[in-house]
Amino acid sequence: MLLMVALSAIIAPFLFLVLFRMPAKKGMFFSAVIVIGLAFLAWGVKGEVIAASVLEGTHKTLTILFILFGAIVLLNTLRHTGAVNRINQGFRNISTDMRVQIVIVAFLFGALIEGAAGFGTPAAVTGPLMVALGFTPMAAAAIALIADSSAVSYGAVGTPIQVGLSNLPEAGLLFYREIGVQIAFFDLFAGTFIPFILVVVLTVFFGKKKGWKDAVEMLPWTLFIGLLYTSSALLYASLFGHEFVAILASLTGLIAATFTAKKGFLLPKSSWQDALQEDFVVEEKKSNMTLLTAWSPYLVIVALLLLTRIVPAVKNFTLTWVDLTWTNILGVDGITSKWQVLYSPGSVLVFAAILAVVIQRKSFRNFTKAAKESILSMKDAALALVATLALVQVFTNSGMNANDLVSMPQYIAQTLASAFGSMWVLAAPFLGELGAFITGSATVSTLTFSPIQYSIAEETTLAKDTILSLQVIGAAAGNMICVHNVVAAGAVVGLSGKEGDIIRKTILPALLYGLLVGFAAFIITLIG
């Protein structure tokens, strides 16, 4: 009975969004009502805790909407200035093949943004870029989410590892470094295949022929790029630690992918464009804007994100100058929502949009017009996110109850652990995915479940490093399906209300990722 109550936070969204295909603003509202009702009636969560959790969720919604606004206003501004057309011309100069473009834009450029910012920013940036290249909004959203997976293990300068594992006994830089190397090793068996999986999703779901042939001929190049990314990640994790793995590996991959794509190395001779929007027209007129000028806002974004996260003085300034954090909401100790406005990727994105009109010597009206369009486009996403995060926070804070029960996520984890026993190595990644699906964050998933994973490893005599690495990787894979990421990715490409359809495209790759890494770890454990 209690297990079904705890699982309601997973079952209800799956039913309403995926099976009944309700828009998230409706489906997540019903899901939140069910979960909150059960938390109060069956779990014994007090009214003030529920109220504080709902307010916490609402506050967190504002932080996410700020990032969404930044991503949308940047793209709209660049559309008005003509920079998007120039960027697209640059991509087409590298390759007109849409299969190549998704690897470069979604997987590699997205990994660079993930390594600098995290917090769902990559899909919000790469999704609109792909739409501008001619991809359908559904293809852009699904591919952006699937692509933002392997790099998430390292996230914003190592946050999923350094923060996610910070509440364990061995927590420290040496421990984080060891886990970082282990993650990179296991990801050789999963992350390597992400570029090919992206191509399969594009050709099978969105290509005119909807077949495997167009994907299979890309297998050599996608495996080459995937292996280059994951093997270089392993090298960088071993040499430099966990903080800059995603940034350095993505840069390595971008250089190699650009060079090999232009040379046609390991690529088919024909250019594949069978997933173009029906009414899409390629801009034939050559832009007068230089490619560097067009890309300058994105270069500013990467530079500012790194500056605010690496340079101590700048980081301290952005964390403290405009702080809208809400501490101990309604007087409930421990229920707090952080929002350091200048540290948020949203501030960087908005600043880049404003700076774009200056660098590109265009009228400021381009930004103001883009801002109005962006605000109007976010209404449905805002409603969906409020309900989603209310559910998430009540679920997460359910350990504060009158029945002396552990929290719902802990109850699920303990039940699963007792069922799997020594076979837990196969299930560990899926607990990470489950945590990310519900909480919407790879870091929060690991922060929540790493103590449980640690305890299970001790009880089953499995290697702790292995189990914790699988937790982090699984949480990264869960990024593909977590509801608020899906809402955000849909919103920036104009697909609010289609969240269930997006999850139907991303759920199999997410499960496959967990299966690949879990099976690899199982075999290695047996051999060892």
N, C-alpha and C positions, 0 to 999 in steps of 0.2 A: 504493500500500500504506500509506504513512505517513498519507495523507489519510484513509483509512478508519479507521485507528487513532484519529486525532484526532477524527473524527466519531462515534466510538463513544459519546461522552458525550452526543450528541444522539440518535443512532439508537436506542440501547438504551432510554432512558426512553420515547421515542415508541412503540416496539414494545410494551413491557410495559404501559405505562399506558393508551395511547390505543387501540392495535389489539387487544391481548390483554385489556384492561380489568382488569388486576391491581390490587389495592389498593397504594398507594404503599409501605407497609411491606414488601411482598413484591417488587414490581416494581423499586423503587429499590435493594433489597438485591442483586438479580441484576445490575442495571445497574452498581452499585458494584464488584461482584466482577469483572465483565468489564473495566471501565475500569481498575481498579487492576492487574489481571493484565496487560493490554496495556501499561500504563505501565511496568511492571517488565520485561516480556519484550521488547517491541518498541521502547519509547522510551528504555530504559536508565535509568529513574529508580531511584535507589538505595533499598535497603530502609529505611534510617533516615529518608529524606525521605518515603517513603510512610507510615511509622509516625507521624512527626511531623505529616503532613498529616491523617491519620485522627484523631489526637488534637485537632488544630486544629478539625476539623469537629465533633467531639464537644463541644468547649468552646463553639463558636459555636451549637450546638444548644441549649445551656443558656440562652444569651442570648435566643434566639428563643422558647423555651418560657416564659421569664420574661414576655415581652411577651404571649404567648398567654394565660398564666395571668391576667395583669392584665386583659385584655380580657374573658375569660370570667367571672372573679370579679366584675367590675364589673356586667356584665349580670345575672348570677344574683342579686347583692345587690339590684339595682334591681327585679328581679322580685319578690323577697321583700318589699321595702318598699312595693311598689305603685306605684313611680315609673314603671315601664314602661307601665302602663295609662294613667297621666296623660299621658305623652309621646305615646302613640298617640292619645289623645283630642285632643291639640293638633294633631297632623298631620292628623287627620280633620276638624278645624275649618277647616284651610287647604284641604284637598281630600280627598275620599274616593276619588278616582281613583288607582288604583295606578300608572298611567303617570306621573302628576305626582309621586307620592311618591318614585319611584326617582330622578327628576332632582334633587329637593330633598335627599333623604337620601343616596343613593349618590354622585351626581356633585358636588353643591355642598358639602354638609356633609363628605363624604369629602375633597374638595379642601382644605377648611379644616384638617382633621386632617393631611392630607399636608403642607401648607405649614408646619405647626407641628412635626410629629414625623417623618413618613416611615417608613422601615424596616418597611413592610408593615402599619403600625398602622391605616390607614383601613379596609381590608377587614375587619380583625379587629373594628373598632368598628361599622361600618355594616351588615355582614352580619347579626349578631344582632339589630340594631334592626329590620331588614326582616322577619326571621322573627317578631319580636314583633308586627309590623304585619299578619301573616297571609300573607306570602309563603312559598312552599315553601322548604326549606333549599337545594335545588339552584338555584332561581331567585335566592335571596339571595346565595349564594356566587359564582355566575357574574356577576351584575350588579355586585356589589361589586368584583370584580376588573377588569371591563371599565371601570367608572367611574373606578377609580384609575389613570389613564393620563396624561391631559393635564397634570394638576398635578404629576406625578412629575418632569417636566423641571426643575422648580424645587425640588421636594422640601422637605426640612426646611431652611428659611431658606437656600435656594440651594446646598445641599450637592452635588447631582449636577453642577452647573456648577463650583463653586469647588473642590471636591475632585477631581471627575472629570477636570478639565482642568489640574490643578495641575502635572503633569509635562511640560508643553509649554513651548517656548522663550519664547513671548509671555505666559505666565501672569502675571496681575496683575488688579487691580480693573477697569481700563479694558477689558481684553480680555474679562473675564467679562461686563461690562456689554454689550459689543458682541454677544457670543454670545447673551446673554439676549434682546436685542431681535430678533436674527435668528430665534431659536427661536420667539418669540411671533408673528413674521410668518408663518413657515411653518405654524405651528399653526392659523392662520386657515383653512387648507385641509384640516385633519384634525380637530383638536380641536373645531371648530364642530359637527361631525356626531355627536360622541359621545352627547349626549342622545337624538338620534333613533335611533342604533344601539342604545342601551339599551332604548328602547321596542320596537324591532323584535325584539330578542332576547326580551323579556318576552312579547310578544303571539304571536310565531311559535312559540317553543319551549314556552311555559308557559301560554298562553291556551287556553281551551276550544275556540275555533274554529280556532286555529293558522293564522291568515291575516294578510295584510298590511293589510287594510282598517282594522283597529283601530289600526294604527301610522301609516298615511298621514294620518289625520285629525288626528294630533298633530304633523305636520310643521311647520306655521307656528310653534307655540309653542316646540317643541324647537329649531328653528333660531334663533329669537329669543334664547332663553336661551343656546344654544351660542355664537352670534355675540357676544352681550353679554359672555360670559365671556372668549372669546379676544381680542376687540378691547380690552376693559378690561385684559387681561393685557399686550397690546402697549403700551398707554398707560402702565401702571405700570412696565413694564420700561424704557421710554424715559425716564420721569421720575425713578424712584427706584433703578434697578438691578435685580439678579437676586434679591435675598434675600427680598423680601416679595410677590412676584408672585402666588403661589398663594393666600396669605392674603387679600390685598386683592381679587383677582379673584373669589374664592369668596364673600366678604362682599358684594360688589357683586351677584353673581348671586343669592345667597340673598334679599337685600332685594327684588330685582326679581321673582324667581320666586314669593315669598310673596305679594307685592302682586298680581301678575297672576293667580295661581291663585285667590285669594279673589275677584277681580273677574270671573274667567272670560274674561279677555282672550286672544284667539286660541285658545281651548280649545273643544272640542265640548261641547254642552249635557249630554249623558248622561255619567254617571260609570261608568267601566270597572272592574270588579272580578272579571274572569273568571279571574284567576290565584290567587285565594284558596285556602288549604289547605281541603280538603274538610271537615275537622272543626273549622275555626276559628270561634270564637264571639266576636263583637264585645262588649266589655264595655260594657253599657248604663248601669250604675250610675255616676253622676258621682262622680269622686274628690274627696275633701276637700283633697287636696294641691294647692298652687298650681303652676302650670306652671313658674315660676321655681325653686321648690324641687325639682321633679322633674328639671329640666335642670341644676341647680347642679353636679352632679359633672362633667358635660361642660364646663361653663364653667370649672370648676377645672382640668380637663385642659388646655384651650387656654391658659389663663393661665399655668400652671406650665411647660408646654412652651416657651412664648415666653420666660418669665422665665429658664429654665435655658439658653436658647440665645442670648439677646440681651444680658442684663445680665452684664458681664464677671466681676464678683465672684461672682455666683451660679453662673455657668457653671464657673468655676475650682473652686469648692467641690464641685459635683456630679461634676466630672471626676476629682477627686483624693481625695475623702474615703473612699470605699469602692471601691477599684480592684482588681478580680480579673483583670486582664489577665495573660495567660500569654505571656511573651516568650521567643523563641528556644527553642521546644519541642524537647526531647530534644537540646538543644545545636545544633540546625540554625539557622544564622543566617538571619534573614528570615522564618521561619515563626512568626508571632505572632498571637494572637487577643485582641482588646481586649474588655473588659467593665467599663466604669465604671458600677457598679450604679445609683447615684443619678441618673445622666444618662440611663439607659435609660427609654424610654416605659413599660416595665413597672412601674417604681417609681411613676411618676405615676399610672398606672391603678389600682394597688393602693391608693395613698394616697387617690385619689378614691373608691374603693369604701368604705374605712374612714370617710372623711369624710361619705359619703352617709348612713350610719346616724345620724351626729351631727346633720347639718343637717336630716334628715327626721324626727328624734326617734323612731327605732325602736330595738329591742333589738339589741345587738351580736351576738346569736345569728344574726341575718340574714346577717352577714358570715361567721361561722365555718361556718355551714351551706353557704353559697355556695362557700367555699374548698374544703371537702371534695368537693362536687359537681364543682368545676372540675378538681381534681387527678385525680379518677377518669376524667374525660372526655378526658384528654390522653394516655393510654397509647399508642394507635395512632399519634398524631401524633408522639410522641417517637421511636418506632421508625423511622418514615418519615424524619424529619428527620436522624437520625444517619446513615443510609445515604446520603441525598441530599447532605449537607454533606461526608461523607467523599469522595464522588465529586467534588464541586465543588473541594475543596481539592487533591486529587491532580491533577486536571485543570489547575487554576490554577498549581500549583507544579511542573508537569512540565518547566519550563525548567531545573530543577536535575537534569541527567542526565549520564550518562557518555558519551553519543554526540555531544555538542556540537550538539544540536538546539535550536531555539527551543521555547518552550512550545507545547502543543497549540493553545490559542486563537490564538496568533500565527501558527502554521503554517496554520490554516484561513483566517485573514484574508489572509495573503500569497498563498495559492493563489487565493482568490476575486478579489483585486485584479488579479492577472495575467490572469485570465479576462475580466474586465469592461473593463479599460482605461479609456478616456475616458467610457464609459457608467456609470462608477462611481456617479454621482449617483443613479441608480436603485437601486443595491444598498446604498448607505451606511446607510440606516435599518435594513435587515435584518441588517447586521452588529451594530448596536446591539441589536436584538431578540435575536439569537443569543446575544450576551454576557449579556444579562439572563436569558434562558431557562436558561442553564447556571449562571451564578454566583448568580442570585437577587437581584441588586442592580443598579439602574440606574447607581448611582455606580461600582460595581466594574466594570461593563461599560465605562463610559466611561474609567475609569482604565486599564483593560487595553488597550482598542482605540484610544483617541484618538491615541497616537503613530503607530499604523499608518495611521489615517485621515489624519493630518497628512502623513505621508510620501507616501501615495497622491495627495493633493491637489497636492503639490509635483511629483510625477512626471508627473501628467496635466494640469497647469496649470489645474486646477479651483480655484475660490475656496475658500480654507481655511475661512473663516467658514461657508460653505454646508455643506461636508462635515462639519465638527465639529458644527454645529447639527443636522444629520440624524442624526449618531451619538447625540446626547443625546436627541432625540425618539424615535428607534428604541428606545433603551434603556428609555425611559419606556413605550412601547407593549409592550415585552417583559415588563413587570410583569404583564400579563394572563395570561401563560402560564408564568412561571418556577415551577419545581416546588415550591420550599419556600413560596412565597406561596400556591400552590394548596393545599398541605397545610395551611397555617395557616388559610386561608379556609374550607376544608372542616371543619377541627377545631372552629372556634368555632360552627358551625351544626349540629354533630352528624353530619357526613358523612365521617368518617375511613373510608378504603377506597374512596371514590368519586372519587378525584382524576382518573382518566382521563376519566370522564364530564364532569367540570367543564371540563377542557382542551378537550374536543370542542366545548363551547359557546363557549369564549373564543378559540380559535385563529383562526377566520375574522375576527373583529373586529380581532385583533392584526395579521394580515396585511394587512387592508384599511387600517388606520392607516398602516402602512409604505408601502403602495402609493400612497395619497393624497398623503402628504407628499413621497415620492420623485418622483412624477409632477409635482407642483406645482413642485418645485425644478428638475426637468429642463426644463419649459416656460420657467420664468423664466431659466434659464441660457441657453437657446436665444435668447430674446428679447434678453437682455443682450449 
